[in-house]
Amino acid sequence: MIALRFPMLSIKCVFVLALVFLLTSCDPFSQPESMMDEYLVRLARVLEQDLPAPAAPVLTKLPDKKERTLSIPEIDVNMLEFLSFYGCELQVVVAERNSILGRVMLPINRLRYEVRFIESAKQCLATTDDKKTTHILQQAIAKKSAVLPAVFWNAIWSTEEIEQLMTYSKGYLPVDANSINTIRTGLQALVDIKKQIDNKKFDINLDHLGTIQQQWLYSHVAGKLLKSAQLLTLRLNEATRIIDKRLIQKPFCYKQRVTPQAEILRSFFFNIYIAKVQPYLASVSQQGESIFPLLDKLAVLQGESEASDEFQHYQRTYLDTQSSSGIWQKLQTAIQLHTKSWQHLLKQCGMQPGVNS
């Protein structure tokens, strides 16, 4: 008897899972794309307007690695040879750099090496009275300090991890998205490190840098937010055109009298736009504002190095939340225009939110 119960339990579990999947898949508001499509269809139906042909989202991907890798000048070979024979911690650091593994360092390890080099050179400088050695050490510290902002930039932007954080291939931000506090905390820690480097303070703890970037491999949240922001912008603009087209026709309500059709409109406004669409708009906007200003700060370079034209265009379009030509300001503009159109439409019936109809 026991052996016969397990197959029955298994069948029940499969049935329940299948039912849950079916109910979820049938709910158009469970996914961002179907939610916005359904919003447009129902809005056009309520206002008795034609449905516009939807615009297809097109996003520029993160530039290729070649376009987001800065060239880092090396210290003179003779200088390194001299330092490699000098009897202090710097000797070990230089020897590691000259090894086979040291010549193919990942960007994050290159950053660790440069920071360790500067700190070791400073310690050596404090222990020598030799003028030649002092001069060479001072030169080495100055040169390494000058290129460190670019080394840090490479450790962020030329990595596989940042590609995964910014990828569009993982779809949209889910309607029921979880908190991104962990990603934000990590980005803020990197911004703090950047400030130290830009201010020539090199006593930096880089131990947690690998953990932060490891999280990017499985998050993909930045790319999801960008994809969602563009989807919302396109669909809101299309919805605004539907409302505006209705506004230039005869009034929806004559002398603000609430008709049965107006009641349907009010129900749609509160039950669909306010209850379904607006929370997702708020989620995408708030989460975007939470991390993209930090990503934009990390993209800013100090010193002589300069990012490629392709990356600078990407930065203005996708990272800078204040850029008038950027995706985030376009989203805010779309939200504002859509809100105004709804206000004008509801006002015709005396039903604007906060006003007793």
C-alpha positions in Angstrom: 0.0 0.0 0.0 2.8 2.4 0.9 4.4 1.9 -2.5 1.1 2.8 -4.2 0.7 6.2 -2.4 3.9 7.8 -3.7 2.8 7.9 -7.4 -0.6 9.3 -6.3 1.1 12.0 -4.3 3.4 12.8 -7.2 0.5 13.1 -9.6 -1.3 15.5 -7.2 1.8 17.7 -6.9 2.2 17.8 -10.7 -1.4 18.8 -11.0 -1.1 21.6 -8.5 2.0 22.9 -10.1 0.4 22.7 -13.5 -2.6 24.6 -12.2 -0.5 27.3 -10.7 1.5 27.7 -13.9 -1.8 27.8 -15.9 -3.3 30.5 -13.7 -0.1 32.6 -13.8 0.3 32.3 -17.5 -3.3 33.3 -18.0 -2.9 36.5 -16.0 -1.7 39.2 -18.4 -0.6 41.4 -15.5 1.9 38.9 -14.2 4.5 39.9 -16.7 5.7 43.4 -17.7 5.3 43.1 -21.5 1.9 41.4 -21.4 0.7 43.9 -18.7 1.5 46.9 -20.9 0.0 45.3 -24.0 -3.2 44.5 -22.1 -3.3 48.0 -20.7 -3.2 49.5 -24.2 -5.8 47.1 -25.5 -8.3 47.8 -22.7 -7.6 51.6 -22.8 -8.4 51.7 -26.5 -11.5 49.6 -26.0 -12.8 51.8 -23.2 -12.2 55.0 -25.1 -13.4 53.4 -28.4 -10.2 54.3 -30.2 -8.0 52.3 -32.6 -5.0 50.6 -31.2 -1.7 52.0 -32.5 0.9 49.7 -33.9 3.3 49.1 -31.0 6.9 50.3 -31.4 9.6 47.7 -30.9 12.1 48.3 -28.2 15.7 48.8 -29.4 18.5 49.1 -26.9 22.2 49.7 -27.5 24.2 47.1 -25.7 27.2 47.8 -23.5 30.2 48.5 -25.9 32.6 45.7 -26.7 35.4 45.0 -24.3 37.9 46.7 -26.6 35.9 50.0 -26.4 35.7 49.9 -22.6 39.3 49.0 -21.8 41.8 51.8 -21.1 45.4 51.6 -22.0 47.6 51.7 -18.9 51.2 53.0 -19.4 53.9 50.8 -17.9 56.8 52.0 -15.7 60.1 52.1 -17.4 61.7 48.7 -17.6 65.1 49.9 -16.1 63.2 51.4 -13.2 61.5 48.1 -12.5 64.8 46.2 -12.8 66.3 48.5 -10.2 63.4 48.1 -7.8 63.3 44.3 -8.2 66.7 44.2 -6.6 66.0 46.6 -3.9 65.7 44.9 -0.5 62.2 45.6 0.7 58.6 44.4 0.2 58.5 46.2 -3.1 61.0 43.6 -4.4 58.5 40.8 -3.9 55.7 42.9 -5.5 57.7 43.6 -8.6 58.8 40.0 -8.9 55.2 38.8 -8.8 54.3 41.2 -11.5 57.1 40.0 -13.8 56.1 36.4 -13.4 54.2 34.6 -16.1 50.9 34.8 -14.1 51.6 38.5 -13.3 51.7 39.4 -17.0 48.1 38.1 -17.7 46.4 39.6 -14.7 42.7 40.1 -14.6 41.6 43.7 -14.2 40.7 43.2 -10.6 44.1 41.7 -9.8 45.8 44.5 -11.7 44.1 47.0 -9.4 45.2 45.0 -6.3 48.8 44.9 -7.7 49.0 48.7 -8.4 47.6 49.5 -4.9 50.1 47.1 -3.3 52.9 48.6 -5.4 52.2 52.1 -4.2 51.9 51.2 -0.5 55.1 49.0 -0.7 57.0 51.8 -2.4 55.9 54.3 0.2 57.2 51.9 3.0 60.5 51.5 1.2 60.8 55.3 0.8 60.5 55.7 4.5 63.5 53.4 5.1 66.1 54.7 2.7 68.5 57.6 2.7 70.0 56.9 -0.7 69.3 59.8 -3.1 69.1 57.7 -6.2 66.8 55.2 -4.6 64.6 58.0 -3.2 64.3 59.6 -6.6 63.4 56.4 -8.3 60.8 55.5 -5.7 59.2 58.9 -5.8 59.0 58.7 -9.6 57.5 55.2 -9.4 54.9 56.3 -6.8 53.9 59.4 -8.9 53.5 57.4 -12.1 51.5 54.6 -10.5 49.3 57.1 -8.6 48.6 58.9 -11.9 47.3 55.8 -13.7 45.4 54.2 -10.7 42.0 55.9 -11.6 42.2 54.3 -15.0 43.2 50.9 -13.5 40.2 51.1 -11.2 38.0 52.0 -14.1 39.2 48.9 -16.0 38.6 46.8 -12.9 34.9 47.8 -13.2 34.1 48.3 -16.8 36.3 45.9 -18.7 35.1 42.8 -16.8 32.8 39.9 -17.7 30.9 40.7 -14.5 29.8 44.1 -15.6 28.6 42.6 -18.9 26.3 40.3 -16.9 25.0 43.1 -14.7 24.1 45.2 -17.8 22.9 42.4 -20.2 19.4 42.6 -21.8 19.2 38.9 -22.4 17.5 38.1 -19.1 14.3 39.9 -19.9 12.5 42.6 -17.9 12.4 43.4 -14.2 9.7 41.1 -12.8 6.4 42.7 -11.7 7.1 41.3 -8.2 10.8 42.1 -8.2 12.9 41.5 -5.0 14.9 44.3 -3.3 18.2 45.2 -5.0 19.7 46.6 -1.8 22.7 44.2 -2.0 23.6 45.4 -5.5 23.2 49.0 -4.4 25.4 48.5 -1.3 28.1 47.0 -3.4 28.0 49.8 -5.9 28.2 52.4 -3.1 31.3 50.6 -1.7 32.9 50.9 -5.1 32.1 54.6 -5.3 33.7 55.1 -1.9 36.8 53.3 -3.1 36.9 55.5 -6.2 36.7 58.6 -4.1 39.7 57.4 -2.1 41.7 56.8 -5.3 40.7 60.1 -6.9 41.8 61.8 -3.7 45.2 60.0 -3.7 44.4 57.9 -0.7 45.7 54.4 -1.4 45.3 52.6 1.9 42.4 50.7 0.5 40.8 47.4 1.4 39.9 45.6 -1.8 39.1 42.2 -0.2 35.4 42.5 -0.8 35.7 43.6 -4.5 35.5 40.1 -5.8 32.4 39.3 -3.8 30.7 42.4 -5.1 31.4 41.6 -8.7 30.4 37.9 -8.2 26.9 39.2 -7.4 26.7 40.8 -10.8 27.1 37.5 -12.5 23.7 36.3 -11.2 21.8 39.6 -10.8 21.5 41.2 -14.3 19.3 43.8 -12.6 20.8 46.8 -14.4 20.0 45.4 -17.9 16.5 44.3 -16.7 15.8 47.9 -15.5 17.0 49.4 -18.7 14.9 47.1 -20.8 11.8 47.7 -18.6 12.4 51.5 -18.7 12.3 51.6 -22.4 9.3 49.3 -22.6 7.3 51.5 -20.2 8.4 54.7 -22.1 7.2 53.3 -25.4 3.9 51.9 -24.2 3.0 55.0 -22.0 3.6 57.3 -25.0 1.3 55.1 -27.1 -1.3 55.1 -24.3 -1.0 58.9 -24.1 -1.7 59.2 -27.8 -4.9 57.1 -27.4 -6.2 59.4 -24.6 -5.2 62.6 -26.4 -6.9 61.4 -29.6 -10.1 60.9 -27.5 -9.7 64.4 -25.9 -9.8 66.2 -29.2 -13.2 64.6 -30.0 -16.5 65.4 -28.3 -16.3 65.5 -24.5 -16.3 62.1 -22.8 -18.9 63.5 -20.3 -21.4 66.3 -21.2 -21.2 69.0 -18.5 -19.3 66.7 -16.2 -22.2 64.3 -15.9 -21.1 60.8 -14.9 -22.4 58.4 -17.4 -22.3 54.6 -17.3 -19.4 54.8 -19.8 -17.7 57.2 -17.4 -18.1 54.7 -14.6 -16.4 52.1 -16.7 -13.6 54.5 -17.3 -13.2 55.2 -13.6 -13.1 51.5 -12.8 -10.5 51.0 -15.5 -8.4 53.9 -14.2 -8.3 52.7 -10.6 -8.4 48.9 -11.1 -5.9 48.7 -13.9 -3.8 51.8 -14.2 -3.5 52.7 -10.5 -3.6 49.1 -9.1 -1.5 47.3 -11.8 0.5 49.6 -14.0 1.5 52.4 -11.6 3.1 50.2 -9.0 5.4 48.8 -11.6 6.2 52.2 -12.9 7.2 53.2 -9.4 9.2 50.1 -8.9 11.3 50.6 -12.1 11.8 54.3 -11.4 12.8 53.9 -7.8 15.1 50.9 -8.4 16.7 52.7 -11.4 17.2 55.8 -9.3 18.8 53.6 -6.6 21.6 52.2 -8.7 22.2 54.1 -11.9 23.5 57.3 -10.3 26.1 55.1 -8.7 27.0 53.3 -12.0 27.3 56.8 -13.6 29.7 57.9 -10.9 31.8 54.8 -11.5 31.9 55.7 -15.2 33.4 59.1 -14.6 37.2 59.2 -15.1 39.7 61.5 -13.4 43.2 62.1 -14.8 44.5 62.0 -18.4 42.6 58.8 -19.5 39.4 59.1 -21.4 36.7 56.5 -22.3 36.0 55.7 -25.9 33.3 57.7 -27.8 31.1 54.6 -27.8 31.3 54.3 -24.1 30.6 58.0 -23.5 27.5 57.7 -25.7 26.4 54.7 -23.7 27.0 56.5 -20.4 24.9 59.5 -21.5 22.1 57.4 -22.8 21.8 54.7 -20.2 23.8 55.5 -17.0 23.2 59.3 -16.5 19.8 59.7 -15.0 19.9 63.5 -15.5 20.7 63.5 -19.2 17.8 65.0 -21.2 18.6 62.5 -24.0 18.9 59.6 -21.7 16.5 56.7 -21.1 15.6 57.7 -17.6 14.6 61.3 -18.3 12.5 60.0 -21.3 10.7 57.6 -18.9 10.0 60.5 -16.4 8.7 62.6 -19.3 6.4 59.8 -20.5 5.0 59.3 -17.0 4.3 63.1 -16.6 2.6 63.4 -20.0 0.5 60.3 -19.4 -0.5 61.6 -16.0 -1.6 64.9 -17.4 -3.7 63.2 -20.2 -5.5 61.1 -17.6 -6.1 64.2 -15.5 -7.7 66.1 -18.4 -9.8 63.1 -19.4 -11.1 62.5 -15.8 -11.7 66.2 -15.3 -14.3 66.1 -18.1 -16.4 63.9 -15.9 -15.5 65.5 -12.6 -13.7 62.3 -11.6 -10.1 63.4 -11.1 -8.6 61.7 -8.0 -9.3 63.6 -4.8 -12.5 65.2 -6.2 -15.9 63.8 -5.2 -17.9 63.0 -8.3 
